[in-house]
């Protein structure tokens, strides 16, 4: 059986944390359904913005809005402070820069 430490000892990764990060990254690429479920969870529990949740899920803002509503989660629209607004703008800019 292969362990996480085996990857480090073979000098494929500098430490176990990097092995785990890479494994999770590949897991989320291969399982888009998990990305969406994780985005829903974080939107519901962490005050994650809809734009950030969409980016995490790999879907558009409109698609994420529909997904959230389909799961019976109320939308949190509108921001309360200037820093929150600036963060949302930056998240939207980053999202749209990655779109073809």
Secondary structure, DSSP 8 states (H G I E B T S, - for coil): ---HHHHHHTTSSSSHHHHHHHHHHHHHHH-HHHHHHHHHHHHHHH---HHHHHHHHTS-HHHHHHHHHHTT-----S-SSHHHHHHHHHHHHHHHHH--
